[in-house]
Amino acid sequence: MASTSTTGGTGEGKDNGGGGKDESGYFLDECETNSRTYLESQEIILSESVKFLVNTALSKVVKKGSESSSVPLSHPQSPTPPLITVTPDSKI
């Protein structure tokens, strides 16, 4: 017959460090913070890239248009370019 030894006590092996959240709670909070930071930084990079591409395309169109003819464009230009929003659900 095997004997089982117990130290009786505090259950230190099962302690998660005390306090409110267990390790998985802190891990999830950290993941959420990191993913939010990643998404925000990617959104900034994408919007800057989109601005660059739009400006490049517009400069080519304007340059081509002024070389080919002096006829004004048929549609009015807005004072500000359209706002392009990139969200996490956007497919690129």
N, C-alpha and C positions, 0 to 999 in steps of 0.2 A: 504494500500500500504506500502510495506516494504521499508525502506530507506537503502541505501548502503553507508557505510562510507569508504572513501579512505584517506590515509595519504599523498599520492602524493609523491614522494621522490625517494629513491634509489632502491627500490625493494630488500630490504635486505633478504627477505624470499627466494628469488631465487638465491642469490649469492652463488657461489661454492668456495668461499675463494679467488677469484681473481687469477691472474697469468695464466700460460699456461695450465696445465692439470686439468681436473676435477677429482673428487674422483675416478671414475671408472678407469681412466688412471693410477693413482698411485696404485690402487688395482691390476690391471693387471701386472704392473711392479713388484710389490712385489711378486705376485704369480709366475711369471716367474723366478725371482731370487731364491725364495724358492724351486721351483721344480728343478731348475738346481742344486742347492746345494744338494738337496736330492738325485738326480740321480747320481751326482758325488760321494757322500759318499757311496751310495749303490754299485756303480760300484767298488769302492775300496774294500769294504767288500766282494763282490762276488769274485773279483779276488784273494783276499787272501784266501778265502774259497776254491776256485778251486785249487790254488797252494797247499794247505794243502792236499786236497783229492788226487790230482795227485801224490804228493810225498809219501803219505801213500800207494796208490795202487802200485806205482813203487817199493817201499821198500818191499812190500809183494811178488811181482812178482820176484824180484831179490833174495829175501831170499828163496822162494820156488824153484826157478831155481837152486840155488847153492846147496841146500840140495838134490834135486832129481838126478842131474847129473852134470858132469863137462863139458858138451858139450857146446860150445859157441852158442850164439843166432844166428839164421840164417840171421837176418837183422842188418845192422849197426846202432849203436846208434848215434844220432846227439849230438853235444856238448851242445846244449841248448834245453830245452823242447819246444814244440810247443806253440805258443802264442794263448791263448783263449780269445776272445773278447766278452764281454757281453754288449749288447746294449739294449735300452728301448724296442725294438721290439722283443727281445729274449724271447722265452717261456721256462720256467723252469718247 
